[in-house]
Amino acid sequence: MKMSTNISVILTKIVTYEGRVPTGTPTSQLIAFLSYKDLFTIIYERCKAKGILFSLYVDDITLSSNKIIPKNIKNKINYLLNVRGLNIKKSKTKFYAKKSIKSVTGIIIDYKKQLKLENKKRKEIIDLYKECIDNKTFSIEKLVKLNGKMNDARQVEQNIFPTISAYLTKHKNEIKEYNKEQVKKKKIIKKIIERKKLNNKKPNEL
């Protein structure tokens, strides 16, 4: 990435934990992209030359075109990936006709080219909402999880599930307070870990 050794060491310590990039963190997706940016650029340029739009979300590749995309393009991309130790999963490779309903990274593109949340994710939100409004199955963790799923869903459909949105609005203070407590807990845990590491260091390492 064309940076000095000192800077690269500092950045590595910031984005890793125990020598690894934690799965699911905001930085993990960016690092995954930067690690293979040169490869993705090559694929992008190859596709562009053939009038194909190359889109990428983490490790999901989508090819779009107003013309029929040759099926052998998959083999060419797979070859470039194989050189870097990667490969395309056949089970996840799908071809769509121009007017067909398409599913891309969990988002549906209908025949009007409108974005819709796929049924599986809709059901997850509805089921979680039912658990939240039932006193027997309610928990603050479920409420916060529902809020997170709804935030993601609104990125696709802004006015999705107005009843659930209204329910979350009523409980926004509880959600905010819970998130504050979680931040405090993480800070405390971090301090404990740092203290333990310091105590475990040998005298010549101090």
Sequence and secondary structure as in RCSB ss.txt:
>XXXX:A:sequence
MKMSTNISVILTKIVTYEGRVPTGTPTSQLIAFLSYKDLFTIIYERCKAKGILFSLYVDDITLSSNKIIPKNIKN
KINYLLNVRGLNIKKSKTKFYAKKSIKSVTGIIIDYKKQLKLENKKRKEIIDLYKECIDNKTFSIEKLVKLNGKM
NDARQVEQNIFPTISAYLTKHKNEIKEYNKEQVKKKKIIKKIIERKKLNNKKPNEL
>XXXX:A:secstr
    HHHHHHHHHHH BTTB  TT HHHHHHHHHHTHHHHHHHHHHHHHTT EEEEETTEEEEE SS   THHHH
HHHHHHHHTT    GGG     TTS EEETTEEE TTS EEE HHHHHHHHHHHHHHHSTTT  HHHHHHHHHHH
HHHHTT TT  HHHHHHHHHTHHHHHHHHHHHHHHHHHHHHHHHHHHHHHS GGG 
